[in-house]
Every structure is written in structure tokens, then in C-alpha cells.
Amino acid sequence: MSFTVTQITTDQVRPLRHVTLRVGQPYESTLWAGDNDTGTAHFGVFADSALVGIATVMLDTPKDAHLETPLRLRGMAVLPEYRRKGLGNLLLDACFAYAVVEEIKGIWCNARVSAKPFYDAYGFHTHGEAFELPIIGPHYVMWKMA
Ligand SMILES: CC(C)(COP(=O)(O)OP(=O)(O)OC[C@H]1O[C@@H](n2cnc3c(N)ncnc32)[C@H](O)[C@@H]1OP(=O)(O)O)[C@@H](O)C(=O)NCCC(=O)NCCS
């Protein structure tokens, strides 16, 4: 099986968001502000021809100016049966390559507490205390320079 990462469309990311990140919520919850803006990029990892993982970066200034980067990572997910194969890292590589091309200093995200070890392993830093996002649960702000 070969894995490839390419840039994809909003319509392509939405079904995977639904089954990984918005489970049990209406399909409309998979369309986010900024999804179709200039400066937004969606990436998908394909196992042969099947889309099995997704990530999005979009321009969104963090509330805390100390983070000094306007590029936000959202919608990072890999289908359960494809996890721990390095695909999440491939998606992050594509996001950081995009940041470099766009001359953006780094990437920040609201990381689910359950996903913190994944971001830690990639070299992200944690900013502040854990906080609650309604419906979704506890998160940390995390960031990494490109
Ligand atoms: C978080 C997620 C995207 C990681 O994707 P993945 O393809 O499994 O990640 P990788 O295989 O690239 O993992 C790279 C490294 O991160 C760390 N890591 C990843 N998942 C981990 C876990 N559940 N627990 C501990 N460490 C983990 C490991 O160090 C791993 O390397 P290793 O497998 O050689 O030990 C995936 O678990 C997922 O989709 N989770 C559900 C959705 C979600 O929570 N998304 C994040 C929203 S903020």
C-alpha cells in the first residue's frame, strides 16, 4: 500500500471530519468558517486511492498575540484503522511545508487533550492551561515555529 499527501477540497475533507471529529453531529457541523477562503489549504493522505486522513490550515490570528503566527491548524484526523503509521506526521509535514512557502512563521492549534501526545511528539509547545470547548471537550493551545 502506498501513501500520498495532496492538497484537496473542502468537499473532500467534510466526510472524514464527520466520522472522526464531529461524530453524531449534523453534517453541517463539518463546514467551518474560513474553509473556502484564500489562504486556506486542505491536505489529504491517500492509501492507494482512498482518503484516510485530513488536515486544514487557515489564516486565523490567535487570541494571544504571543503566539506570533496567524496560521491555524484545524481538522487534523486519521481514520482509526490507519493510525500510528506516521500518516498524521505526513499531514503535519505538508502543513509546515505550506507555511514555509507562504512565509508564515509557524502554526498554532487548539489541540484535543487526547491528541496532545501526538503534537508533543512532533515538537509542538503547549501554551497556557487546558480549556473546554463546548461539545468537543478539553483542549490546549499548542504551537510550533515552521
Ligand atoms: C491525532 C491523530 C491525527 C494522530 O494521527 P496518526 O496518524 O495516528 O499519528 P502518527 O502515526 O503520525 O503519530 C506520530 C507520533 O505521534 C505520537 N502519537 C500519535 N498518536 C498517539 C497516541 N494516541 N498516544 C500517544 N502518542 C501518540 C507517537 O509518538 C507517534 O509515533 P509512534 O507511532 O512511532 O510512536 C489521530 O490519532 C486521530 O485522528 N485522532 C482522532 C482525531 C483527533 O483527535 N484529532 C486531533 C484533533 S486536535
Ligand as a Chemical Component Dictionary entry (heavy atoms), coordinates in Angstrom:
data_LIG
# 
_chem_comp.id                   LIG 
_chem_comp.type                 NON-POLYMER 
_chem_comp.pdbx_formal_charge   0 
_chem_comp.three_letter_code    LIG 
# 
loop_
_chem_comp_atom.comp_id 
_chem_comp_atom.atom_id 
_chem_comp_atom.alt_atom_id 
_chem_comp_atom.type_symbol 
_chem_comp_atom.charge 
_chem_comp_atom.model_Cartn_x 
_chem_comp_atom.model_Cartn_y 
_chem_comp_atom.model_Cartn_z 
_chem_comp_atom.pdbx_ordinal 
LIG C1  C1  C 0 -4.175 12.560 16.456 1  
LIG C2  C2  C 0 -4.122 11.727 15.179 2  
LIG C3  C3  C 0 -4.431 12.629 13.985 3  
LIG C4  C4  C 0 -2.708 11.159 15.013 4  
LIG O1  O1  O 0 -2.623 10.539 13.741 5  
LIG P1  P1  P 0 -1.640 9.284  13.493 6  
LIG O2  O2  O 0 -1.590 9.044  12.019 7  
LIG O3  O3  O 0 -2.044 8.138  14.334 8  
LIG O4  O4  O 0 -0.244 9.858  14.006 9  
LIG P2  P2  P 0 1.215  9.303  13.669 10 
LIG O5  O5  O 0 1.144  7.850  13.349 11 
LIG O6  O6  O 0 1.824  10.193 12.635 12 
LIG O7  O7  O 0 1.933  9.502  15.093 13 
LIG C5  C5  C 0 3.203  10.095 15.200 14 
LIG C6  C6  C 0 3.656  10.003 16.636 15 
LIG O8  O8  O 0 2.780  10.758 17.480 16 
LIG C7  C7  C 0 2.639  10.096 18.749 17 
LIG N1  N1  N 0 1.266  9.631  18.902 18 
LIG C8  C8  C 0 0.308  9.553  17.956 19 
LIG N2  N2  N 0 -0.851 9.107  18.477 20 
LIG C9  C9  C 0 -0.600 8.874  19.790 21 
LIG C10 C10 C 0 -1.401 8.385  20.861 22 
LIG N3  N3  N 0 -2.698 8.056  20.699 23 
LIG N4  N4  N 0 -0.829 8.266  22.085 24 
LIG C11 C11 C 0 0.462  8.584  22.279 25 
LIG N5  N5  N 0 1.283  9.064  21.281 26 
LIG C12 C12 C 0 0.742  9.194  20.072 27 
LIG C13 C13 C 0 3.606  8.917  18.705 28 
LIG O9  O9  O 0 4.863  9.360  19.172 29 
LIG C14 C14 C 0 3.649  8.611  17.215 30 
LIG O10 O10 O 0 4.826  7.927  16.831 31 
LIG P3  P3  P 0 4.911  6.313  17.014 32 
LIG O11 O11 O 0 3.641  5.742  16.471 33 
LIG O12 O12 O 0 6.133  5.956  16.225 34 
LIG O13 O13 O 0 5.050  6.078  18.493 35 
LIG C15 C15 C 0 -5.120 10.543 15.235 36 
LIG O14 O14 O 0 -4.888 9.823  16.437 37 
LIG C16 C16 C 0 -6.582 10.947 15.184 38 
LIG O15 O15 O 0 -7.135 11.122 14.100 39 
LIG N6  N6  N 0 -7.232 11.082 16.360 40 
LIG C17 C17 C 0 -8.659 11.375 16.414 41 
LIG C18 C18 C 0 -8.968 12.785 15.930 42 
LIG C19 C19 C 0 -8.212 13.820 16.743 43 
LIG O16 O16 O 0 -8.233 13.812 17.965 44 
LIG N7  N7  N 0 -7.558 14.750 16.011 45 
LIG C20 C20 C 0 -6.827 15.834 16.640 46 
LIG C21 C21 C 0 -7.717 16.969 16.890 47 
LIG S1  S1  S 0 -6.850 18.297 17.742 48 
# 
loop_
_chem_comp_bond.comp_id 
_chem_comp_bond.atom_id_1 
_chem_comp_bond.atom_id_2 
_chem_comp_bond.value_order 
_chem_comp_bond.pdbx_ordinal 
LIG C1  C2  SING 1  
LIG C2  C3  SING 2  
LIG C2  C4  SING 3  
LIG C2  C15 SING 4  
LIG C4  O1  SING 5  
LIG O1  P1  SING 6  
LIG P1  O2  DOUB 7  
LIG P1  O3  SING 8  
LIG P1  O4  SING 9  
LIG O4  P2  SING 10 
LIG P2  O5  DOUB 11 
LIG P2  O6  SING 12 
LIG P2  O7  SING 13 
LIG O7  C5  SING 14 
LIG C5  C6  SING 15 
LIG C6  O8  SING 16 
LIG C6  C14 SING 17 
LIG O8  C7  SING 18 
LIG C7  N1  SING 19 
LIG C7  C13 SING 20 
LIG N1  C8  SING 21 
LIG N1  C12 SING 22 
LIG C8  N2  DOUB 23 
LIG N2  C9  SING 24 
LIG C9  C10 SING 25 
LIG C9  C12 DOUB 26 
LIG C10 N3  SING 27 
LIG C10 N4  DOUB 28 
LIG N4  C11 SING 29 
LIG C11 N5  DOUB 30 
LIG N5  C12 SING 31 
LIG C13 O9  SING 32 
LIG C13 C14 SING 33 
LIG C14 O10 SING 34 
LIG O10 P3  SING 35 
LIG P3  O11 DOUB 36 
LIG P3  O12 SING 37 
LIG P3  O13 SING 38 
LIG C15 O14 SING 39 
LIG C15 C16 SING 40 
LIG C16 O15 DOUB 41 
LIG C16 N6  SING 42 
LIG N6  C17 SING 43 
LIG C17 C18 SING 44 
LIG C18 C19 SING 45 
LIG C19 O16 DOUB 46 
LIG C19 N7  SING 47 
LIG N7  C20 SING 48 
LIG C20 C21 SING 49 
LIG C21 S1  SING 50 
# 
